[in-house]
Amino acid sequence: LRGDAMFNIGEMRDKIDFYIDTKEQDNLQPILKPYLKGIYAKGTKLLGKENIALKATNNTIQVNFTIRYREDISEDMYIKYKDKFYNIVGFERLKNNDSFLLIATTLKDGAESGI
């Protein structure tokens, strides 16, 4: 996670939705239910060298999303962005502005990157 860069709220032009797992399945796929819709965010795809470095830990983070801080976000949720689902693998408040939350994600299995 890189939560130390300066952040400009005007960069939050993307809308993302948060989904929760209903713990039910359809054709071996989890059934997801909308939890929060239309949250403004900034999506940042990691550079190639960052992805390569992270692959060594078997935890490839593909996209970081920055949103206004919320207390109701958890790692067992999913983010939907541009019709693709992303697993939340971690999050932290920005170091220089704790009113924002940086969320690290990986592309959910079976999806193609939406960024």
C-alpha positions in Angstrom: 0.0 0.0 0.0 1.2 3.5 -0.7 -0.8 5.8 1.6 1.8 8.6 1.8 1.3 10.5 -1.5 -0.5 13.9 -1.5 -4.1 13.5 -2.5 -6.4 15.9 -4.4 -10.2 15.3 -3.9 -10.8 16.5 -7.4 -9.2 13.3 -8.6 -12.1 11.2 -7.3 -14.0 10.9 -10.6 -14.7 7.2 -10.6 -17.8 5.6 -9.1 -17.5 2.2 -7.3 -19.9 -0.1 -5.6 -19.3 -2.3 -2.6 -20.8 -5.8 -2.5 -21.0 -8.4 0.3 -21.0 -12.2 -0.1 -24.4 -13.7 0.8 -22.6 -17.0 1.6 -24.9 -18.6 -1.0 -23.6 -20.0 -4.3 -24.8 -20.3 -7.9 -22.8 -22.7 -10.1 -20.0 -22.7 -7.5 -19.8 -18.9 -7.7 -20.6 -16.8 -4.6 -23.8 -14.7 -4.8 -22.9 -11.1 -4.1 -25.4 -8.5 -2.9 -25.0 -4.7 -3.3 -24.0 -2.9 0.0 -23.0 0.6 -1.0 -23.6 2.1 -4.5 -22.1 5.1 -6.3 -19.2 5.9 -4.0 -16.8 8.4 -5.5 -13.2 7.1 -5.7 -9.9 7.3 -7.5 -8.8 4.1 -9.1 -5.0 3.7 -9.7 -3.6 0.7 -11.6 -0.2 -0.2 -10.2 2.9 0.1 -12.4 4.4 -3.0 -13.9 7.4 -3.0 -11.6 5.1 -2.7 -8.5 3.1 -5.7 -9.7 6.2 -7.7 -10.4 7.6 -7.0 -6.9 4.3 -8.0 -5.3 3.9 -11.3 -7.3 6.9 -12.6 -5.4 4.7 -12.6 -2.3 1.8 -14.3 -4.1 -0.5 -11.4 -3.3 -0.6 -9.3 -6.5 -2.4 -6.0 -5.9 -3.7 -4.7 -9.1 -5.7 -1.6 -8.3 -5.7 0.9 -5.4 -8.9 2.8 -4.8 -9.0 5.9 -2.7 -12.3 7.0 -1.1 -13.5 9.2 1.7 -12.9 7.4 5.1 -15.7 5.1 6.2 -15.8 2.7 9.1 -18.1 0.2 7.5 -15.6 -1.2 4.9 -14.1 -4.7 5.5 -11.8 -7.1 3.7 -14.6 -9.6 3.1 -16.3 -7.2 0.7 -15.9 -6.8 -3.0 -15.6 -3.7 -5.2 -17.4 -3.4 -8.5 -15.8 -1.0 -10.9 -16.5 -0.8 -14.7 -18.4 -4.1 -14.5 -15.5 -5.9 -13.0 -15.2 -7.2 -9.4 -12.2 -6.8 -7.2 -11.2 -8.5 -3.9 -10.3 -6.2 -1.1 -6.9 -7.3 0.3 -6.2 -4.5 2.6 -6.9 -0.8 3.4 -5.4 2.0 5.4 -6.0 5.7 6.0 -3.8 8.0 4.0 -0.8 9.1 6.1 -1.0 12.7 5.1 -4.8 13.0 5.3 -6.7 10.5 7.5 -10.1 11.6 6.1 -9.3 9.3 3.1 -9.0 5.5 2.8 -6.7 3.7 0.5 -8.1 0.3 -0.5 -5.8 -2.3 -2.1 -7.5 -4.9 -4.4 -6.9 -7.8 -6.7 -9.0 -8.7 -9.7 -11.5 -11.3 -8.7 -11.0 -14.7 -10.3 -12.6 -15.0 -13.7 -12.7 -11.2 -14.3 -10.6 -9.0 -16.6 -9.2 -5.6 -15.4 -11.6 -2.7 -15.7 -8.9 -0.1 -15.6 
